[in-house]
Amino acid sequence: MPCVTIAFMATLDDLPPYRRAKLLWRWAHQGVDRVERLVREAEGRPCSMPTGPAVPSGPTAVLLGNDGRYHLVRGGHMLCAAAPTTDGWEHHGYCSWIDRGTGPEDFSDRGTVLEEGAWHSLHHVWNVRTLGPEQAPAEVEPRQRCEGGDYTAAASWPPSPARTRSIRLLREALVAALGPDCQVCGLYPGAMVDHDHETGYVRGLLCRFCNRTLEECPHVTDCPNADYMGNPPAAALALVYPAGQEWRTKESTRQRKIMMLGFDPFEGLPLRMRRNDSQP
């Protein structure tokens, strides 16, 4: 009788309990069946990872431009620019706002239902010539940096100093032990101290992109995100993230997501919590 090989197909229950709960929480609006299908359909297809700037590799420097802002330059190319021209480096900027008849408002509430004609946007193009001399990127204040409407340019700047001493110390320890770059993609400076909300232990340094998308990963293994969470590079350092500085879901949001799912996916998990807190 011929040997029959049965291929393993991952399911939602194959994820560690905390990762399962986080995935359900993230996609609560789609329901449990859709999240289960998301895990199955992701099998063999790792998460999309960020891509680096389309410029030569090498050290990055900063040059002052005639627009009054500082620009990242690598290998003779300006990272925040679209293309070189005879008038300088072409830049693109985008601005969007809403107006309900009482003046422009910042479009910060993504749940807002826009009326017809309430949405406005502006696309601005300008050329930049550099003035020199070169400076180190860390010396430039965030408000002076040009990001040119390009995520890769924004992510290439070194992170601003953390607001609290405890996070600054954690970042220093991670840089000393593991280096300054994102420990998932390795393309951009590590801007965020990432930690496991279940245990409180720090996992590593992440760029802004990887920090935002990490826990959306539906893979059990064989994906950079899943492998990072399963075997955190900072595990041997045993660094603990301050519980008082963790981000917490609003109670109204928590109740809404529980209603969507029909249950609380975190119930029964041994989670680290602050006093009078009920949601990781």
C-alpha positions in Angstrom: 0.0 0.0 0.0 1.5 3.4 -1.0 2.4 5.8 1.8 0.1 8.8 1.9 1.5 12.0 3.3 -1.0 14.3 4.9 0.0 18.0 4.7 -0.3 20.0 7.9 -2.6 23.0 7.6 -2.4 25.6 10.4 -5.5 26.6 12.2 -6.3 29.5 14.6 -5.9 27.0 17.6 -2.3 26.2 16.5 -1.2 29.7 17.5 -0.1 30.3 21.1 -3.1 31.4 23.3 -2.0 35.0 23.6 -1.2 35.4 19.9 -4.6 33.8 19.1 -6.3 36.3 21.4 -4.5 39.2 19.8 -5.4 38.1 16.3 -9.0 37.8 17.2 -8.9 41.2 18.9 -7.3 42.9 15.9 -9.8 41.4 13.4 -12.9 41.3 15.7 -15.0 43.3 13.2 -14.6 40.4 10.7 -15.7 37.6 13.1 -14.1 34.4 14.2 -14.7 32.5 10.9 -12.9 35.1 8.9 -9.9 35.1 11.3 -9.8 31.3 11.1 -9.8 31.5 7.3 -7.1 34.2 7.4 -4.8 31.8 9.2 -5.5 28.9 6.8 -5.0 31.1 3.7 -1.8 32.6 5.0 -0.1 29.1 5.1 3.1 29.2 3.0 2.8 32.9 2.3 4.9 34.9 4.8 3.8 38.4 5.8 4.8 41.3 3.5 8.0 43.0 4.8 9.0 46.6 4.3 11.4 47.4 1.5 14.4 49.6 1.7 15.0 52.9 -0.1 15.8 52.5 -3.8 19.2 54.1 -3.4 22.8 52.8 -3.0 23.8 51.4 0.3 26.3 53.1 2.6 26.4 55.7 5.3 23.6 58.2 5.6 24.3 61.9 6.1 22.2 65.0 6.3 22.3 68.2 4.2 20.4 71.4 4.7 18.2 72.3 1.8 17.3 75.7 0.4 13.7 75.0 1.6 15.0 75.4 5.2 14.7 71.7 6.1 17.3 68.9 6.5 17.4 66.0 4.0 18.8 62.5 4.3 21.4 61.7 1.6 22.9 58.3 0.8 25.3 57.5 -2.0 24.6 60.9 -3.6 20.8 60.3 -3.6 18.3 62.2 -1.5 16.0 59.7 0.2 13.0 62.0 0.6 13.1 63.1 -3.1 11.2 61.7 -6.0 13.9 62.4 -8.6 16.8 64.7 -9.5 16.1 67.5 -11.9 18.0 70.4 -13.4 16.5 72.6 -10.7 17.3 70.3 -7.8 15.7 67.3 -6.1 12.0 67.0 -6.8 9.8 66.6 -3.7 6.2 65.8 -3.3 4.0 66.6 -0.3 0.4 65.8 0.5 -2.1 67.4 2.9 -5.7 66.2 3.5 -8.4 67.7 5.7 -12.2 67.8 6.1 -14.5 70.8 6.2 -18.1 70.6 7.5 -18.7 74.3 6.9 -17.0 75.5 10.0 -13.5 75.5 8.7 -10.8 72.9 8.0 -10.4 70.1 10.5 -7.7 67.5 10.8 -8.9 64.1 9.5 -7.8 62.1 12.6 -11.0 60.2 13.3 -11.0 57.4 10.8 -14.6 56.4 11.8 -15.9 59.8 10.6 -18.6 59.5 7.9 -17.8 62.2 5.3 -20.4 64.2 3.6 -20.2 64.8 -0.1 -17.7 67.6 -0.8 -16.3 67.6 2.7 -13.0 66.0 1.8 -10.1 68.2 0.6 -6.5 67.5 -0.3 -3.5 69.3 -1.6 -0.6 68.0 -3.6 2.5 70.2 -3.5 5.6 69.8 -5.6 8.9 71.7 -4.9 12.6 71.4 -5.8 15.4 71.4 -3.3 19.1 72.3 -3.7 21.5 71.4 -0.9 23.5 73.9 0.9 25.9 71.7 3.0 27.9 70.9 5.0 27.0 67.4 6.0 25.7 66.6 9.5 24.9 63.5 11.5 21.2 62.5 11.3 20.9 62.3 15.1 21.8 65.9 15.4 18.7 67.1 13.6 15.5 67.9 15.5 12.4 66.0 14.3 10.6 69.2 13.3 13.5 70.2 11.0 13.5 66.8 9.1 12.1 66.5 5.6 10.2 63.2 5.0 9.0 64.1 1.6 5.7 62.3 1.9 7.6 59.0 1.7 7.4 56.3 4.4 10.9 55.0 3.6 12.4 58.4 4.2 10.5 58.9 7.5 11.6 55.5 8.7 15.2 56.1 7.8 15.7 58.8 10.4 17.0 57.8 13.8 14.4 57.7 16.5 13.8 60.6 18.8 14.9 60.2 22.4 12.3 58.3 24.5 10.2 60.5 26.7 10.9 58.6 29.9 14.2 57.5 31.5 13.1 53.8 31.8 12.5 53.5 28.0 15.7 55.3 27.2 17.6 52.8 29.4 15.8 49.8 27.7 16.7 51.2 24.2 20.3 51.7 25.2 20.6 48.1 26.5 19.0 46.8 23.3 21.3 48.8 21.0 24.4 47.8 23.0 23.5 44.1 22.8 21.7 43.7 19.4 22.6 46.8 17.4 20.5 49.9 16.4 18.5 48.5 13.5 15.0 46.9 13.4 15.3 43.3 14.6 12.7 42.0 12.2 13.3 43.6 8.8 16.9 45.0 9.5 16.2 47.9 7.1 15.5 50.8 9.3 16.6 52.2 12.7 14.9 50.6 15.6 12.5 53.2 16.8 10.2 51.3 19.2 11.0 49.1 22.2 8.8 46.1 21.6 7.6 43.9 24.4 5.2 40.9 25.1 2.1 42.2 26.8 1.5 38.8 28.3 4.8 38.4 30.1 6.1 42.0 30.2 9.5 41.0 28.8 11.1 43.1 26.1 11.4 41.3 22.7 13.6 43.7 20.8 13.8 47.0 18.8 11.5 47.5 15.9 11.1 50.1 13.2 7.7 51.9 13.0 6.4 49.7 10.2 7.3 46.4 11.9 6.0 47.6 15.2 2.6 48.5 13.7 2.2 45.2 11.8 3.9 42.6 13.9 0.9 41.2 15.8 -1.3 41.1 12.7 0.9 38.1 11.6 -1.4 35.0 11.2 1.5 32.5 10.9 2.5 29.8 13.3 6.1 29.8 12.0 8.1 30.2 8.8 7.5 34.0 8.7 10.0 36.7 10.0 7.2 38.1 12.3 6.2 34.7 13.7 9.8 33.7 14.2 10.6 36.9 16.0 7.7 36.5 18.4 8.5 32.8 18.9 12.1 33.4 19.6 12.6 37.1 20.6 16.2 38.3 20.1 16.2 40.1 23.4 15.0 37.1 25.5 18.4 36.4 27.0 18.6 40.0 28.3 15.5 39.5 30.5 14.5 43.1 30.3 11.0 44.0 31.7 8.9 46.8 30.2 7.3 49.1 32.7 3.7 48.1 33.2 2.6 51.7 33.8 3.8 52.8 30.3 1.9 50.1 28.3 -0.7 51.3 25.9 -4.3 50.3 27.0 -7.5 49.9 25.0 -10.3 52.2 26.0 -13.1 50.4 27.9 -15.7 51.4 25.3 -13.5 49.9 22.5 -13.0 46.8 24.6 -16.8 46.2 25.1 -17.5 46.9 21.5 -15.0 44.2 20.3 -16.3 41.7 22.8 -19.8 42.3 21.4 -18.4 41.7 17.9 -16.8 38.4 18.8 -19.4 37.2 21.3 -16.7 36.5 23.9 -13.5 38.0 25.4 -10.6 36.1 23.8 -8.3 37.2 26.7 -10.5 35.7 29.4 -8.6 33.1 31.4 -5.1 34.0 30.1 -2.5 34.8 32.9 -1.9 38.4 31.8 0.2 41.0 33.5 -2.2 43.8 34.5 -2.1 47.0 36.4 -4.5 47.5 39.3 -8.1 48.2 38.2 -7.1 47.3 34.6 -8.9 44.6 32.7 -7.5 44.7 29.1 -4.0 44.1 27.7 
